Amino acid sequence: MSTFSRRDFLKSSAVGAVGLAGATVASRKYTKTSGIRQSISGEEHEHGQMGAVGEVDHQANGFYPLDLLTDWDYGQVSKLPNGQVMREYYIVATDKELEIVPGVFFPAWTYNGRVPGPALRCVEGDRIRVNFLNAGTHPHTIHFHGIHSAKMDGVPGVGPGIINPGEHTIYEFDAAPFGCHLYHCHAIPLKRHIHKGLYGAFIIDPDPDKYTGSRREVAKSRNHSYIENGMVNEMLMIMNGFDTNFDGENEIYAVNTVAFAYQNEPIPISSGQLQRVYLINVTEFDPINSFHLHANFFDYYDHGTTLEPTLRTVDTIMQCQAQRGILEFNFEGFEPGPYMFHAHQTEFAELGWMGFFELQG
């Protein structure tokens, strides 16, 4: 562990391109999003609808909800002398105020200035090196779900342990097993560090060369470097909640942080294309969260660690905190139009966890 200035870390890493304050800002031209569901109803207001009135300033937040669905961070890729692929990532913890619903601002703790943090993606067997700088005002760590040594576990009192403000450390290990995983801060009090926003996806793609037959073909479709994967519409959805008055209960629920984001701007999908959702629950203060798909069913891969579905033809899935999985479904032959998805706890849906897919003609 060593003490770095922000300038030193920016000079020595690619995080300078990300920025301490803004993090990943895609090339999309940012616009404010209305809290009125005009894109679905065509009306300026309808009584009895769920939603929030007003606009969220995505540019000020530094991320756009539609971009977060597909904003994978593959790291800086190189080869080690033994031929193993090395992927290097740069993560900075900062304090940042985020607008989570029109007019409601949350004092978040962030990885790279956004909630959720960058979606790290690699392939099983890759060497992972994560350069972590704590530029926030509280002690933090990064704990990765997966297989690694104790000293790389990102917990207090083990290995580098707690990383204090201004300090830097490196987490390094081989990526295993393949699946839909996550990372999060493990500093105490744990519930506060997670709830404040210190979490992100950690996706490990299967290596097709390790499998044969039909399992190899499935692995190709799950590996970002294969053309088969490019034929699938993949999306990341992290279910989260926000205790805006810090009374130990959530007032706002969302997928990817901004309440009603995918209701206000439905997710465009194509008929006949396989849809794949990497779903992760990091909701604090509630024992479970859920995903329900309207007018269709999906196959589910619990934790994403199998190449065969663990559940088939279901339309609702429950997850406790840190549980995750992969959903696959298809709208081939369906009529074009909006198809709803949301938490099937009605309170969560009414307080922000609500969205639509917009099936194209």
HELIX and SHEET records of a PDB file:
HELIX    1   1 ARG A    6  SER A   12  1                                   7    
HELIX    2   2 ALA A   14  ALA A   17  5                                   4    
HELIX    3   3 GLN A   38  SER A   41  1                                   4    
HELIX    4   4 HIS A   58  ASN A   61  1                                   4    
HELIX    5   5 PRO A   65  LEU A   68  1                                   4    
HELIX    6   6 ALA A  150  MET A  152  5                                   3    
HELIX    7   7 LEU A  190  HIS A  195  1                                   6    
HELIX    8   8 PRO A  208  LYS A  210  5                                   3    
HELIX    9   9 GLY A  213  ARG A  222  1                                  10    
HELIX   10  10 ILE A  227  GLY A  230  1                                   4    
HELIX   11  11 ALA A  261  ASN A  264  1                                   4    
HELIX   12  12 THR A  346  GLU A  350  1                                   5    
SHEET    1   A 5 SER A   2  THR A   3  0                                        
SHEET    2   A 5 GLU A 167  ASP A 174 -1                                        
SHEET    3   A 5 ARG A 127  ASN A 134 -1                                        
SHEET    4   A 5 VAL A  85  VAL A 101  1                                        
SHEET    5   A 5 GLN A  76  LYS A  79 -1                                        
SHEET    1   B 5 SER A   2  THR A   3  0                                        
SHEET    2   B 5 GLU A 167  ASP A 174 -1                                        
SHEET    3   B 5 ARG A 127  ASN A 134 -1                                        
SHEET    4   B 5 VAL A  85  VAL A 101  1                                        
SHEET    5   B 5 VAL A 104  TYR A 111 -1                                        
SHEET    1   C 2 THR A  33  SER A  34  0                                        
SHEET    2   C 2 GLU A  55  VAL A  56 -1                                        
SHEET    1   D 5 TRP A  72  ASP A  73  0                                        
SHEET    2   D 5 ALA A 119  VAL A 123  1                                        
SHEET    3   D 5 TYR A 199  ASP A 205  1                                        
SHEET    4   D 5 GLY A 179  HIS A 184 -1                                        
SHEET    5   D 5 HIS A 143  PHE A 144 -1                                        
SHEET    1   E 6 ILE A 252  VAL A 255  0                                        
SHEET    2   E 6 ASN A 233  PHE A 242 -1                                        
SHEET    3   E 6 GLN A 275  ASN A 281  1                                        
SHEET    4   E 6 ARG A 324  PHE A 329 -1                                        
SHEET    5   E 6 PHE A 298  ASP A 302 -1                                        
SHEET    6   E 6 LEU A 311  VAL A 314 -1                                        
SHEET    1   F 5 ILE A 267  SER A 270  0                                        
SHEET    2   F 5 MET A 354  GLN A 360  1                                        
SHEET    3   F 5 GLY A 337  HIS A 342 -1                                        
SHEET    4   F 5 ILE A 288  LEU A 293 -1                                        
SHEET    5   F 5 THR A 316  CYS A 320 -1                                        
END                                                                             
